[in-house]
Amino acid sequence: MDELNRLRQRYRLHFIDAVLQVVVDSRGIESVAGDLNIAGDEANAFLGLLSRELTQLEAYNWARFRLDLALTERWVSAGRPGPQRVFGEK
């Protein structure tokens, strides 16, 4: 298992919570991630992975984050509001 998959598995509930906060509450990913208390190199990797997950969030994969389909479609149609970090950026 590669490092990103281990990170995704270790922080699975954090990812779900973070995606919900960005999509439902229109919070920025830096703000959300700061509240999750993930330290060091893992915090940067978490932000990158979260950014990538949000970029790939569509009507076909919304359920993995416990989102509502209509809410996900509105968020995507609105241009994925909320400041997002470019994947891989430090």
C-alpha positions in Angstrom: 0.0 0.0 0.0 1.5 3.4 -0.9 1.8 6.3 1.5 -1.3 8.2 0.2 -3.5 5.2 0.6 -2.2 4.7 4.1 -2.9 8.3 4.9 -6.4 8.0 3.4 -7.1 5.0 5.5 -5.6 6.4 8.7 -7.6 9.7 8.4 -10.7 8.3 6.7 -13.1 10.0 9.0 -11.2 13.2 8.9 -11.5 13.2 5.1 -15.2 12.7 5.3 -15.6 15.5 7.9 -13.3 17.9 5.9 -15.2 17.3 2.6 -18.5 17.9 4.4 -17.2 21.2 5.9 -16.0 22.4 2.5 -19.0 21.4 0.5 -21.8 22.0 3.0 -20.3 24.9 5.0 -18.2 26.5 2.2 -15.1 26.5 4.4 -11.6 26.6 2.9 -9.5 23.5 3.1 -6.7 25.2 5.0 -9.2 26.3 7.7 -10.8 22.8 7.9 -7.5 21.0 8.0 -6.2 23.3 10.7 -9.1 22.2 12.9 -8.3 18.5 12.5 -4.9 18.7 14.3 -2.9 16.7 11.9 0.7 17.6 12.4 3.9 17.8 10.4 4.4 16.2 7.0 1.1 14.4 7.3 -0.7 17.7 7.4 0.7 18.8 4.1 0.0 15.4 2.5 -3.5 15.5 4.0 -4.1 18.9 2.4 -2.9 17.7 -1.0 -5.0 14.6 -0.9 -8.0 16.6 0.3 -7.6 19.0 -2.6 -7.4 16.2 -5.1 -10.5 14.5 -3.6 -12.4 17.7 -3.9 -11.2 18.3 -7.4 -12.4 14.8 -8.4 -15.8 15.0 -6.5 -18.6 14.5 -8.9 -22.2 13.2 -9.0 -21.0 9.6 -9.4 -18.8 9.5 -6.2 -20.6 11.7 -3.7 -21.8 8.9 -1.5 -18.3 8.0 -0.3 -18.3 11.3 1.6 -21.9 10.9 2.9 -23.0 13.9 0.8 -26.4 14.5 -0.7 -26.5 14.1 -4.5 -28.3 17.4 -5.1 -26.0 19.3 -2.8 -22.9 17.8 -4.5 -24.3 18.8 -8.0 -25.0 22.4 -6.8 -21.5 22.7 -5.4 -19.9 21.4 -8.6 -22.2 23.6 -10.7 -21.3 26.6 -8.6 -17.6 26.1 -9.5 -16.6 24.2 -6.4 -16.6 27.3 -4.1 -14.2 27.8 -1.3 -10.5 28.4 -1.5 -8.8 25.3 -2.6 -5.1 24.4 -2.7 -3.6 23.0 -5.8 -2.6 19.4 -5.4 1.1 19.0 -4.7 1.5 22.6 -3.6 3.3 23.2 -0.3 
